Structure formats: C-alpha cells, structure tokens
C-alpha cells in the first residue's frame, strides 16, 4: 500500500484516457480523413477492422508507459523485462479484443455510421481501453 500513496492510479488512468483518445483522434483523421461522410463498417471504409490496430496500439502503450513511469517514480524492483513482456501480453489480448469487435461489426451487416458518431465512438473506445489497462497494470504493480 505504501507504493500507491505516491501514485494516484485514478489520475494515471485519466491521463491514459486523454492520451489514448488524442492518439485515436490523430489516427482516425489519418485513416478516415476529415471529410464528414457516412463510414461503412466493412468495405470500403473498414471501420470495424480498424479496431484491431487501435486495440493493439492502445493496449501496448497503456501497459508499457505507465508501468515504466511508475517503476521509476516509486523505485520499484520490477524488472524492465517483466514490464515489457506484460505489455506485449496486453497487446495480444487487445488484438484479440479488436479482432472480436472487427468480426462482430463487419459480420452484423450494420448500416453506415455518421463520421462524427464514428469519431466519438473511436475516441471513447480508445480512451476507455487505455484507462482500463493502465488501472489494471498499476494496481498489479503496486500490490
């Protein structure tokens, strides 16, 4: 419990939410552009498939960066190798989650979604996934 006194997991999760939402915004604009239009879940836009790389990237970075920062800030004796391996495990789990979402959204024959709604969904998803993973990783590290 001493370790958590110097580290607010709730604050770190909030920071993770903001960072991952911002990164999700940047990648959404890079992939889907700024033209406001309906986006298809399957081809040609592949909005559903975009859950895979988003989930992998968010999971990896949400596990790796906060853990390395906490390790240094709290002088924890957690090996860097263990942190990196756990981050890769999170990336694999994130990839599986993203694949499940991609499969569900592309196979459900959903109608096109408005660009603004898709952006909001992707920001909320990326931020929430990042905050959740950061919370779990930091709670496990500081037990």
N, C-alpha and C positions, 0 to 999 in steps of 0.2 A: 504493500500500500504506500510505502514511502515514495516510490517512483512516481505514482500518479499525482502526488502533491505538487510536483514541479511541472506537470504536464496535464493540460486540460484536453482530454480526449474529445469532449464535445466541441471545443474550439478548433481542434485539429480536423475533426470531421467537417465542420463548417468551412474551413479553409479548403479542404479537399473538394467539397461540393462546388465551391466557387471556381476553383482552378479547373476542375473537370468539366463544368458547364461552359467555361470560357473556351477550353480546348475543343469541346464538342461543337461550339458555335463556329470556331475557325474551320474545322474540318467539314462541317455541314455546308458552309458557304463555299469552300473549295470544291466539294464534290457535287453539290446540287445547284450552286450558283446563287445569284441574288435576284433572278427573275421570279417574281411571285406567280406561281402556277400550281396546278394540281400535280402531286407526285404519286407515281404508281408504286405499290409495294413490291411488285415483281418487275419484270422487264417492261419498259426500257429503263426506268429510273433505278430499280433495285433498292428501294428504301429499306425493305426488310433485310436484305443481305448486308446492308451497312451496319447492322447490329453486331456482326462478327468482329470486324476490325475495331469498332468502337469499344466493344466489351473487352477485347484482349488488351488494348492500349490502356484503357481506364483501370482495369484490374491490376495490370503490371505496375503502373506508376503509382497507384493508390496504396499498394502494398510496399513498394520499394522505397520511395522517397520519404514518407513519414517515418518509416521504421529506421532508416539511416539517420534521420534528423533526431529522432528520439534516442537512439543509441548514443549519439554524440552528446546531446544535451543532458542526458541522465547518467552518462558514463556507465552504461550497461555493458555487461560482459557477454553480449550476444555476438557470436562470430558473424562477420560480414557474409561469409559463405552461406550461413543459415538464413540470413535475411534475403539474399539473392535467390536461393532455392525456394523459399516460401513465396517470393514474388512471382517466380515462374509457375509455381503451383497455382497461384491465384490467376495468372494469365491463362493457364489451361482451363481452369474452372470457368473463367469469364468467357473464353472461347466457346465452351460447351453451352453456357447460358445464351450467348449471342447466336449460336447455331440453332438452338431451340426456338428462339424468338424469330430468327430468319425463316425457319421452316414453317412455324405457325402462321406468320404473317403472309408468306408467299403462297402457302397451300390453302389458306382460308378464303381465297378469292375476294379479298376486301376491296371496296371501291377506293378510288384515288383519294388521297388526303390533301387538304389545302396546305400549301407551302408553309404558312405561318403556324398551323397546327402541328405539322411535322417538325418544324424547328423547335417549338415548345416541348414536344414530346421527347425529342433527342436531347435537349438541354436538361430536362427533368430526369431522364433516364441516366445520362452520363453523370450528372451531379449526384444523384441518389446512389448509384452504384459505387461511385468513388467514396462517398461519405460512409457507406456501409462497410466497405472493405477496410478503409482506414480505421474505423472504430474497432472492427474485429481484430485487426493486426495489432493495434496498440494495446488493446485490452489483454491480448495473449502475451505480449512482450512485458507488460508491467505487472503481471500477477505475482 
